[in-house]
Amino acid sequence: MRTIKLGRSGLDVPAVAVGCMRINALSDAEAERFVHTALEAGANFFDHADIYGGGACEELFGRVLRREPSLRGRLILQSKCGIRKGMYDFSKEYILSSVDGILKRLGTEYLDVLLLHRPDALMEPDEVAEAFDTLAGNGKVRHFGVSNQNPMQMELLRRSVRQPICVDQLQLSITNATMISQGLNVNMENGAALCRDGSVLDYCRLNDITIQPWSPVQYGFFEGVFIGSGKYPALNRKLEEIAQRYGVTPTTIAFAWLLRHPAHMQPVCGTTKLPRLMEVLKAADLTLTRAEWYEIFLSAGNELP
């Protein structure tokens, strides 16, 4: 599979990350097969979070690793922390305790990447820096990133944190493409010109921060999958048309649309169905034309000035 550089981490990672938000629906045997199938296809980057399944997703993955410890050297493991019931918590104490819990559940001595999960309004950058220094110093975390943060939030963090911010995990899909559409509608008076994220796309490109799109085939906020949805007939016709041209599925094309962007994003695939995962991974080796990319963009109702 094609690889990209993960920010300034020095890591070469597959162009698509395997999301583990729903793997607790699998049996142990199914989870083992899922991991092995992904690895055989070159997808060795697995994305977790301590809140997925209340920790059950990491526990299941950990059982796979404990049965076959040699797998750990073939994997790149990312997890996230900071979400608590009714709040976000980036305190040093909570970050450190969260990582200990993640490592215990996953059955590993270190994480390749740790992300702060959504912004914490009460974040003290110096406290986060102390936590990151501790985790880097004791070898528990090798690289760091964030999720759903805008440029000024990352700048505030970078003022104190010594380690590079390698990742910003953000919601992005063909139907949730405001970070792209506002850049196309600069100086316009239409709704698409509204900047909701402080030009985070350009900021990440300028600072070598890899964007990891989450919910890459969802519309709204977990409202459903746009592929096959009656809410997006024009988009689905266009996806079908282009998919037939390349001999793949609309799912492949939806991921190829994200991968065509020059920001070198790493979308997170959340399926646990192996046939669907294989459809997604094919996108890493498919390059849409410029015309095809814009046709898909417009078919979803996005605007050009």
C-alpha atoms as a printed R data frame, in Angstrom:
    type eleno elety resid chain resno       x       y       z
1   ATOM     1    CA   MET     A     1   0.000   0.000   0.000
2   ATOM     2    CA   ARG     A     2   1.078   3.556  -0.683
3   ATOM     3    CA   THR     A     3   2.527   5.293   2.359
4   ATOM     4    CA   ILE     A     4   2.765   8.905   3.515
5   ATOM     5    CA   LYS     A     5   4.831  10.741   6.125
6   ATOM     6    CA   LEU     A     6   2.937  11.241   9.388
7   ATOM     7    CA   GLY     A     7   3.573  14.909  10.086
8   ATOM     8    CA   ARG     A     8   7.085  15.464  11.383
9   ATOM     9    CA   SER     A     9   7.189  12.149  13.228
10  ATOM    10    CA   GLY     A    10   9.472  10.442  10.754
11  ATOM    11    CA   LEU     A    11   6.980   7.591  10.514
12  ATOM    12    CA   ASP     A    12   6.011   6.172   7.134
13  ATOM    13    CA   VAL     A    13   2.367   5.174   7.508
14  ATOM    14    CA   PRO     A    14  -0.229   3.665   5.160
15  ATOM    15    CA   ALA     A    15  -2.428   6.177   3.359
16  ATOM    16    CA   VAL     A    16  -5.478   4.775   5.159
17  ATOM    17    CA   ALA     A    17  -5.744   4.195   8.920
18  ATOM    18    CA   VAL     A    18  -7.806   1.325  10.309
19  ATOM    19    CA   GLY     A    19 -10.267   2.687  12.867
20  ATOM    20    CA   CYS     A    20 -11.124   0.480  15.826
21  ATOM    21    CA   MET     A    21 -14.145   2.343  17.195
22  ATOM    22    CA   ARG     A    22 -16.500  -0.573  16.534
23  ATOM    23    CA   ILE     A    23 -14.327  -3.680  16.828
24  ATOM    24    CA   ASN     A    24 -15.878  -4.656  20.155
25  ATOM    25    CA   ALA     A    25 -18.779  -5.991  18.051
26  ATOM    26    CA   LEU     A    26 -16.408  -8.736  16.841
27  ATOM    27    CA   SER     A    27 -15.570 -11.999  18.561
28  ATOM    28    CA   ASP     A    28 -11.954 -12.647  19.532
29  ATOM    29    CA   ALA     A    29 -11.500 -14.899  16.493
30  ATOM    30    CA   GLU     A    30 -13.075 -12.321  14.181
31  ATOM    31    CA   ALA     A    31 -10.885  -9.566  15.609
32  ATOM    32    CA   GLU     A    32  -7.780 -11.668  15.049
33  ATOM    33    CA   ARG     A    33  -8.777 -12.284  11.448
34  ATOM    34    CA   PHE     A    34  -9.554  -8.591  10.996
35  ATOM    35    CA   VAL     A    35  -6.094  -7.528  12.203
36  ATOM    36    CA   HIS     A    36  -4.278 -10.124  10.110
37  ATOM    37    CA   THR     A    37  -6.245  -9.287   6.957
38  ATOM    38    CA   ALA     A    38  -5.485  -5.592   7.365
39  ATOM    39    CA   LEU     A    39  -1.784  -6.316   7.888
40  ATOM    40    CA   GLU     A    40  -1.610  -8.559   4.834
41  ATOM    41    CA   ALA     A    41  -3.030  -5.666   2.794
42  ATOM    42    CA   GLY     A    42  -0.389  -3.283   4.145
43  ATOM    43    CA   ALA     A    43  -2.752  -1.454   6.521
44  ATOM    44    CA   ASN     A    44  -0.738  -1.606   9.737
45  ATOM    45    CA   PHE     A    45  -1.891   1.688  11.320
46  ATOM    46    CA   PHE     A    46  -4.650   1.138  13.907
47  ATOM    47    CA   ASP     A    47  -6.538   4.027  15.498
48  ATOM    48    CA   HIS     A    48  -8.045   3.636  19.000
49  ATOM    49    CA   ALA     A    49  -9.428   5.843  21.779
50  ATOM    50    CA   ASP     A    50  -9.890   5.075  25.437
51  ATOM    51    CA   ILE     A    51 -13.621   5.846  25.184
52  ATOM    52    CA   TYR     A    52 -14.336   3.436  22.310
53  ATOM    53    CA   GLY     A    53 -16.634   0.831  23.769
54  ATOM    54    CA   GLY     A    54 -15.753   2.159  27.221
55  ATOM    55    CA   GLY     A    55 -12.305   0.586  26.790
56  ATOM    56    CA   ALA     A    56 -13.648  -2.697  25.402
57  ATOM    57    CA   CYS     A    57 -12.224  -2.046  21.926
58  ATOM    58    CA   GLU     A    58  -8.701  -1.690  23.272
59  ATOM    59    CA   GLU     A    59  -9.171  -4.727  25.503
60  ATOM    60    CA   LEU     A    60 -10.231  -6.864  22.541
61  ATOM    61    CA   PHE     A    61  -7.301  -5.654  20.465
62  ATOM    62    CA   GLY     A    62  -5.029  -6.327  23.421
63  ATOM    63    CA   ARG     A    63  -6.178  -9.937  23.584
64  ATOM    64    CA   VAL     A    64  -5.174 -10.343  19.947
65  ATOM    65    CA   LEU     A    65  -1.700  -8.985  20.735
66  ATOM    66    CA   ARG     A    66  -1.300 -11.141  23.829
67  ATOM    67    CA   ARG     A    67  -2.059 -14.280  21.835
68  ATOM    68    CA   GLU     A    68   0.557 -13.262  19.259
69  ATOM    69    CA   PRO     A    69   3.102 -10.863  20.811
70  ATOM    70    CA   SER     A    70   5.216 -10.788  17.638
71  ATOM    71    CA   LEU     A    71   2.458  -8.753  15.972
72  ATOM    72    CA   ARG     A    72   3.367  -5.641  17.977
73  ATOM    73    CA   GLY     A    73   6.494  -4.990  15.944
74  ATOM    74    CA   ARG     A    74   4.420  -4.945  12.753
75  ATOM    75    CA   LEU     A    75   1.837  -2.447  14.031
76  ATOM    76    CA   ILE     A    76   1.596   1.295  14.426
77  ATOM    77    CA   LEU     A    77  -0.779   1.966  17.326
78  ATOM    78    CA   GLN     A    78  -2.504   5.278  17.910
79  ATOM    79    CA   SER     A    79  -4.933   6.068  20.699
80  ATOM    80    CA   LYS     A    80  -6.655   9.124  22.122
81  ATOM    81    CA   CYS     A    81  -7.503  10.420  25.570
82  ATOM    82    CA   GLY     A    82  -9.117  13.416  27.221
83  ATOM    83    CA   ILE     A    83 -12.873  12.767  27.004
84  ATOM    84    CA   ARG     A    84 -14.613  12.141  30.319
85  ATOM    85    CA   LYS     A    85 -18.312  11.980  31.128
86  ATOM    86    CA   GLY     A    86 -19.656  15.500  30.782
87  ATOM    87    CA   MET     A    87 -16.254  17.115  30.296
88  ATOM    88    CA   TYR     A    88 -12.855  17.138  28.633
89  ATOM    89    CA   ASP     A    89  -9.715  16.758  30.726
90  ATOM    90    CA   PHE     A    90  -6.188  17.588  29.582
91  ATOM    91    CA   SER     A    91  -4.738  17.774  33.081
92  ATOM    92    CA   LYS     A    92  -1.337  16.175  33.515
93  ATOM    93    CA   GLU     A    93  -2.698  13.695  36.024
94  ATOM    94    CA   TYR     A    94  -5.525  12.562  33.761
95  ATOM    95    CA   ILE     A    95  -3.376  12.269  30.622
96  ATOM    96    CA   LEU     A    96  -0.810  10.132  32.452
97  ATOM    97    CA   SER     A    97  -3.401   7.875  34.069
98  ATOM    98    CA   SER     A    98  -5.273   7.541  30.773
99  ATOM    99    CA   VAL     A    99  -2.170   6.413  28.938
100 ATOM   100    CA   ASP     A   100  -1.433   3.836  31.624
101 ATOM   101    CA   GLY     A   101  -4.954   2.477  31.156
102 ATOM   102    CA   ILE     A   102  -4.607   2.418  27.377
103 ATOM   103    CA   LEU     A   103  -1.298   0.556  27.535
104 ATOM   104    CA   LYS     A   104  -2.713  -1.982  29.975
105 ATOM   105    CA   ARG     A   105  -5.770  -2.653  27.828
106 ATOM   106    CA   LEU     A   106  -3.755  -2.910  24.618
107 ATOM   107    CA   GLY     A   107  -1.118  -5.071  26.266
108 ATOM   108    CA   THR     A   108   1.773  -2.993  24.975
109 ATOM   109    CA   GLU     A   109   4.580  -1.004  26.559
110 ATOM   110    CA   TYR     A   110   4.228   2.016  24.288
111 ATOM   111    CA   LEU     A   111   1.974   3.904  21.888
112 ATOM   112    CA   ASP     A   112   3.361   5.066  18.589
113 ATOM   113    CA   VAL     A   113   1.001   8.062  18.621
114 ATOM   114    CA   LEU     A   114  -1.167   9.690  21.302
115 ATOM   115    CA   LEU     A   115  -3.830  12.268  20.398
116 ATOM   116    CA   LEU     A   116  -5.613  14.675  22.703
117 ATOM   117    CA   HIS     A   117  -9.259  13.882  22.050
118 ATOM   118    CA   ARG     A   118 -11.136  17.126  21.212
119 ATOM   119    CA   PRO     A   119 -10.254  20.512  22.789
120 ATOM   120    CA   ASP     A   120 -10.415  21.113  26.543
121 ATOM   121    CA   ALA     A   121 -11.537  24.678  27.376
122 ATOM   122    CA   LEU     A   122  -9.574  24.471  30.646
123 ATOM   123    CA   MET     A   123  -6.357  23.248  29.046
124 ATOM   124    CA   GLU     A   124  -3.145  24.516  30.626
125 ATOM   125    CA   PRO     A   125  -0.485  24.185  27.886
126 ATOM   126    CA   ASP     A   126   2.371  23.941  30.385
127 ATOM   127    CA   GLU     A   127   0.619  21.067  32.137
128 ATOM   128    CA   VAL     A   128   0.108  19.221  28.858
129 ATOM   129    CA   ALA     A   129   3.791  19.813  28.082
130 ATOM   130    CA   GLU     A   130   4.785  18.221  31.390
131 ATOM   131    CA   ALA     A   131   2.623  15.203  30.606
132 ATOM   132    CA   PHE     A   132   4.078  14.842  27.112
133 ATOM   133    CA   ASP     A   133   7.644  15.173  28.432
134 ATOM   134    CA   THR     A   134   6.959  12.482  31.027
135 ATOM   135    CA   LEU     A   135   5.424  10.114  28.478
136 ATOM   136    CA   ALA     A   136   8.185  10.699  25.928
137 ATOM   137    CA   GLY     A   137  10.860  10.416  28.592
138 ATOM   138    CA   ASN     A   138   9.672   7.086  29.970
139 ATOM   139    CA   GLY     A   139   9.076   5.671  26.496
140 ATOM   140    CA   LYS     A   140   5.322   5.243  26.828
141 ATOM   141    CA   VAL     A   141   4.481   7.506  23.867
142 ATOM   142    CA   ARG     A   142   6.655   8.203  20.845
143 ATOM   143    CA   HIS     A   143   4.679  10.852  18.954
144 ATOM   144    CA   PHE     A   144   1.809  13.235  19.712
145 ATOM   145    CA   GLY     A   145  -1.148  14.929  18.075
146 ATOM   146    CA   VAL     A   146  -4.615  16.362  18.618
147 ATOM   147    CA   SER     A   147  -8.140  16.050  17.301
148 ATOM   148    CA   ASN     A   148 -10.687  18.686  16.279
149 ATOM   149    CA   GLN     A   149  -8.408  21.580  17.128
150 ATOM   150    CA   ASN     A   150  -8.197  24.831  15.194
151 ATOM   151    CA   PRO     A   151  -4.932  26.635  14.355
152 ATOM   152    CA   MET     A   152  -4.894  28.949  17.373
153 ATOM   153    CA   GLN     A   153  -5.536  26.071  19.778
154 ATOM   154    CA   MET     A   154  -2.577  24.229  18.278
155 ATOM   155    CA   GLU     A   155  -0.445  27.379  18.407
156 ATOM   156    CA   LEU     A   156  -1.285  27.778  22.086
157 ATOM   157    CA   LEU     A   157  -0.249  24.189  22.697
158 ATOM   158    CA   ARG     A   158   2.920  24.493  20.645
159 ATOM   159    CA   ARG     A   159   4.071  27.440  22.750
160 ATOM   160    CA   SER     A   160   4.722  24.999  25.593
161 ATOM   161    CA   VAL     A   161   4.972  21.524  24.090
162 ATOM   162    CA   ARG     A   162   8.407  20.535  22.805
163 ATOM   163    CA   GLN     A   163   7.292  17.546  20.726
164 ATOM   164    CA   PRO     A   164   5.908  18.198  17.210
165 ATOM   165    CA   ILE     A   165   2.143  18.012  16.757
166 ATOM   166    CA   CYS     A   166   2.043  15.358  14.060
167 ATOM   167    CA   VAL     A   167  -1.700  14.850  13.598
168 ATOM   168    CA   ASP     A   168  -4.997  16.708  13.744
169 ATOM   169    CA   GLN     A   169  -7.944  14.330  13.462
170 ATOM   170    CA   LEU     A   170 -10.878  16.239  11.929
171 ATOM   171    CA   GLN     A   171 -14.298  15.420  10.550
172 ATOM   172    CA   LEU     A   172 -14.113  15.538   6.772
173 ATOM   173    CA   SER     A   173 -16.006  13.874   3.944
174 ATOM   174    CA   ILE     A   174 -17.451  14.824   0.564
175 ATOM   175    CA   THR     A   175 -20.623  15.991   2.321
176 ATOM   176    CA   ASN     A   176 -18.846  17.566   5.317
177 ATOM   177    CA   ALA     A   177 -16.246  19.553   3.438
178 ATOM   178    CA   THR     A   178 -16.456  23.035   4.920
179 ATOM   179    CA   MET     A   179 -12.700  23.216   5.484
180 ATOM   180    CA   ILE     A   180 -12.290  22.810   1.719
181 ATOM   181    CA   SER     A   181 -15.300  24.799   0.481
182 ATOM   182    CA   GLN     A   182 -14.483  27.932   2.509
183 ATOM   183    CA   GLY     A   183 -11.081  28.034   0.843
184 ATOM   184    CA   LEU     A   184 -12.759  28.001  -2.561
185 ATOM   185    CA   ASN     A   185 -15.208  30.758  -1.664
186 ATOM   186    CA   VAL     A   186 -12.843  33.366  -0.257
187 ATOM   187    CA   ASN     A   187 -14.242  36.917  -0.341
188 ATOM   188    CA   MET     A   188 -17.700  35.692  -1.348
189 ATOM   189    CA   GLU     A   189 -20.977  36.555   0.382
190 ATOM   190    CA   ASN     A   190 -22.440  33.048   0.130
191 ATOM   191    CA   GLY     A   191 -22.751  30.586   3.006
192 ATOM   192    CA   ALA     A   192 -19.869  28.477   1.738
193 ATOM   193    CA   ALA     A   193 -17.463  31.348   2.450
194 ATOM   194    CA   LEU     A   194 -18.010  31.028   6.193
195 ATOM   195    CA   CYS     A   195 -14.801  29.875   7.875
196 ATOM   196    CA   ARG     A   196 -15.677  27.621  10.799
197 ATOM   197    CA   ASP     A   197 -12.241  26.323  11.689
198 ATOM   198    CA   GLY     A   198  -9.695  29.117  11.298
199 ATOM   199    CA   SER     A   199  -8.352  27.759   7.976
200 ATOM   200    CA   VAL     A   200  -7.169  24.586   9.659
201 ATOM   201    CA   LEU     A   201  -6.540  22.841   6.339
202 ATOM   202    CA   ASP     A   202  -4.008  25.438   5.207
203 ATOM   203    CA   TYR     A   203  -2.482  25.649   8.677
204 ATOM   204    CA   CYS     A   204  -1.860  21.897   8.792
205 ATOM   205    CA   ARG     A   205  -0.279  21.950   5.354
206 ATOM   206    CA   LEU     A   206   1.986  24.849   6.297
207 ATOM   207    CA   ASN     A   207   3.097  23.131   9.503
208 ATOM   208    CA   ASP     A   208   3.438  19.542   8.255
209 ATOM   209    CA   ILE     A   209   0.560  18.262  10.390
210 ATOM   210    CA   THR     A   210  -1.241  15.254   8.935
211 ATOM   211    CA   ILE     A   211  -5.013  15.571   8.819
212 ATOM   212    CA   GLN     A   212  -6.788  12.320   9.632
213 ATOM   213    CA   PRO     A   213 -10.376  12.634   8.353
214 ATOM   214    CA   TRP     A   214 -12.874  10.822  10.568
215 ATOM   215    CA   SER     A   215 -16.349   9.755   9.408
216 ATOM   216    CA   PRO     A   216 -15.082   9.874   5.800
217 ATOM   217    CA   VAL     A   217 -18.314   8.422   4.360
218 ATOM   218    CA   GLN     A   218 -20.743   9.936   6.885
219 ATOM   219    CA   TYR     A   219 -22.965  12.974   6.502
220 ATOM   220    CA   GLY     A   220 -23.855  15.252   9.397
221 ATOM   221    CA   PHE     A   221 -22.639  14.237  12.826
222 ATOM   222    CA   PHE     A   222 -22.984  10.436  12.702
223 ATOM   223    CA   GLU     A   223 -26.343  10.817  10.918
224 ATOM   224    CA   GLY     A   224 -25.636   8.097   8.386
225 ATOM   225    CA   VAL     A   225 -23.573   7.000   5.404
226 ATOM   226    CA   PHE     A   226 -24.053   9.077   2.253
227 ATOM   227    CA   ILE     A   227 -23.225   6.156  -0.044
228 ATOM   228    CA   GLY     A   228 -26.574   4.778  -1.187
229 ATOM   229    CA   SER     A   229 -28.502   7.426   0.740
230 ATOM   230    CA   GLY     A   230 -31.589   8.937  -0.877
231 ATOM   231    CA   LYS     A   231 -30.510  12.298   0.542
232 ATOM   232    CA   TYR     A   232 -27.678  12.503  -1.997
233 ATOM   233    CA   PRO     A   233 -28.952  11.158  -5.335
234 ATOM   234    CA   ALA     A   234 -26.669  13.301  -7.527
235 ATOM   235    CA   LEU     A   235 -23.605  12.392  -5.488
236 ATOM   236    CA   ASN     A   236 -24.397   8.696  -5.639
237 ATOM   237    CA   ARG     A   237 -24.942   8.798  -9.395
238 ATOM   238    CA   LYS     A   238 -21.567  10.471  -9.817
239 ATOM   239    CA   LEU     A   239 -19.820   8.013  -7.484
240 ATOM   240    CA   GLU     A   240 -21.365   5.085  -9.370
241 ATOM   241    CA   GLU     A   241 -20.341   6.560 -12.727
242 ATOM   242    CA   ILE     A   242 -16.723   7.070 -11.723
243 ATOM   243    CA   ALA     A   243 -16.553   3.748  -9.858
244 ATOM   244    CA   GLN     A   244 -17.604   1.902 -13.016
245 ATOM   245    CA   ARG     A   245 -14.925   3.752 -14.951
246 ATOM   246    CA   TYR     A   246 -12.214   2.397 -12.612
247 ATOM   247    CA   GLY     A   247 -13.785  -1.002 -11.924
248 ATOM   248    CA   VAL     A   248 -14.187  -0.334  -8.197
249 ATOM   249    CA   THR     A   249 -17.022   0.565  -5.813
250 ATOM   250    CA   PRO     A   250 -18.409   3.962  -4.777
251 ATOM   251    CA   THR     A   251 -16.789   3.425  -1.362
252 ATOM   252    CA   THR     A   252 -13.376   3.248  -3.014
253 ATOM   253    CA   ILE     A   253 -14.070   6.456  -4.916
254 ATOM   254    CA   ALA     A   254 -15.242   8.281  -1.776
255 ATOM   255    CA   PHE     A   255 -11.897   7.547  -0.106
256 ATOM   256    CA   ALA     A   256  -9.962   8.270  -3.296
257 ATOM   257    CA   TRP     A   257 -11.568  11.728  -3.287
258 ATOM   258    CA   LEU     A   258  -9.970  12.483   0.093
259 ATOM   259    CA   LEU     A   259  -6.643  10.979  -0.907
260 ATOM   260    CA   ARG     A   260  -6.526  13.088  -4.086
261 ATOM   261    CA   HIS     A   261  -6.169  16.258  -2.042
262 ATOM   262    CA   PRO     A   262  -2.557  17.510  -1.955
263 ATOM   263    CA   ALA     A   263  -2.613  17.765   1.846
264 ATOM   264    CA   HIS     A   264  -1.677  14.050   1.947
265 ATOM   265    CA   MET     A   265  -4.380  13.156   4.430
266 ATOM   266    CA   GLN     A   266  -4.759   9.803   6.152
267 ATOM   267    CA   PRO     A   267  -8.502   8.999   6.365
268 ATOM   268    CA   VAL     A   268  -9.644   6.704   9.150
269 ATOM   269    CA   CYS     A   269 -11.765   3.797   7.947
270 ATOM   270    CA   GLY     A   270 -14.226   2.688  10.614
271 ATOM   271    CA   THR     A   271 -15.655  -0.492   9.117
272 ATOM   272    CA   THR     A   272 -15.227  -3.928  10.694
273 ATOM   273    CA   LYS     A   273 -16.471  -5.694   7.546
274 ATOM   274    CA   LEU     A   274 -13.514  -7.169   5.704
275 ATOM   275    CA   PRO     A   275 -14.964  -6.830   2.174
276 ATOM   276    CA   ARG     A   276 -15.661  -3.145   2.845
277 ATOM   277    CA   LEU     A   277 -12.169  -2.658   4.282
278 ATOM   278    CA   MET     A   278 -10.689  -4.103   1.090
279 ATOM   279    CA   GLU     A   279 -12.800  -1.669  -0.972
280 ATOM   280    CA   VAL     A   280 -11.435   1.219   1.063
281 ATOM   281    CA   LEU     A   281  -7.799   0.151   0.830
282 ATOM   282    CA   LYS     A   282  -7.976   0.052  -2.970
283 ATOM   283    CA   ALA     A   283  -8.334   3.843  -2.874
284 ATOM   284    CA   ALA     A   284  -4.686   4.196  -1.867
285 ATOM   285    CA   ASP     A   285  -3.625   3.074  -5.329
286 ATOM   286    CA   LEU     A   286  -6.167   5.097  -7.324
287 ATOM   287    CA   THR     A   287  -5.682   8.723  -8.369
288 ATOM   288    CA   LEU     A   288  -8.726  10.678  -9.515
289 ATOM   289    CA   THR     A   289  -8.339  13.308 -12.197
290 ATOM   290    CA   ARG     A   290  -8.808  16.951 -11.304
291 ATOM   291    CA   ALA     A   291 -12.078  16.994 -13.265
292 ATOM   292    CA   GLU     A   292 -13.385  13.925 -11.434
293 ATOM   293    CA   TRP     A   293 -12.509  15.415  -8.064
294 ATOM   294    CA   TYR     A   294 -14.463  18.605  -8.790
295 ATOM   295    CA   GLU     A   295 -17.402  16.695 -10.288
296 ATOM   296    CA   ILE     A   296 -17.746  14.721  -7.062
297 ATOM   297    CA   PHE     A   297 -17.368  17.861  -4.962
298 ATOM   298    CA   LEU     A   298 -20.146  19.671  -6.827
299 ATOM   299    CA   SER     A   299 -22.453  16.661  -6.968
300 ATOM   300    CA   ALA     A   300 -22.679  16.699  -3.165
301 ATOM   301    CA   GLY     A   301 -24.080  20.235  -3.231
302 ATOM   302    CA   ASN     A   302 -20.819  22.020  -2.515
303 ATOM   303    CA   GLU     A   303 -20.421  25.436  -4.131
304 ATOM   304    CA   LEU     A   304 -17.940  27.097  -6.428
305 ATOM   305    CA   PRO     A   305 -18.086  30.894  -6.721
